[in-house]
Amino acid sequence: MVFAKKKWGQNFLVDNNLLEKIINNVKIDSNENVLEIGPGQGALSEKLVGICNELHMVEIDRDLITILKEHDKLSQAEIINQDILKVDLPTLDIKNPVVVGNIPYNITSPIVFWLIKHLTSWNRAYLMVQKELAQRLTATIGTKDYSRLTVMTNLYFDIRICFLISPNVFLPKPKVQSAFIEIMKKENSYHKDINLKLFDQIVRMAFNQRRKMLRNSLSSLEIDVKNCAIDFTKRPEQLSIEDFIEISNNIIS
């Protein structure tokens, strides 16, 4: 038996009803390949391998890899001993995989940005995340959960919460509630038509001082305010993605 390691934020799924619920939500068909992040002891993996074309698992823990290699249902699956954040997805040569993961909650945001970095190399994604982070990813304008993370991810993705999850289905039990989310790539994304570096800088500056009006938080930028159709007395949580794009398109370089 391998015990969960705190340094990697491990919490193993142990509830079969939840595992079946996940399988019903991901809707993977037999022609699709799956990239599983953090397979743990293989509880979800053994169900995934039975419904997909190829299963590829990225696991950082060598002790868990020993267990996965001995799992009688996973003999045909590929195990990649790597930190997912260091994986260059195109080099794995996995055709358009569906990404599935019960991921360490302390690196959820980096993993979401890893998905952005490898945008053209996967199909869709399903992640187990902390409930609070799921609420930030799906937040609406004007709410306290609306954040830089909301704006940056919504440039690329449509994200929805599939269902919430009790701590009781994990071993050890986390101290927080969880959520299972679906991440779909936008068909018509804004990111192709804007200066992403500038856009990110503006969003970051605004939310770093989210209690301030934009005219104060963005005061160090030279903005063509006459042509910019934005009310700079607003605060960042009152702005849509289109509003932030409008500001980035009116920066005087």
ABEGO torsion letter per residue (X at the ends): XBBBBAAAGBBBBABAAAAAAAAAAAGBBAABBBBBBGAEAGAAAAAAAAABABBBBBBABAAAAAAAAABAAAAABBBBBBBAAABBAAAAGBBGBBBBBBBBAAAAAAAAAAAAAAAAABABBBBBBBAAAAAAAABBBGBAABBAAAAAAAAABBBBBABBBBAAABOBBBABBBBBBBBBBBABBAAAABBAAAAAAAAAAAAABAABBAAAAAAABBBBAAABBBBAABBAAABBAAAAAAAAAABBX
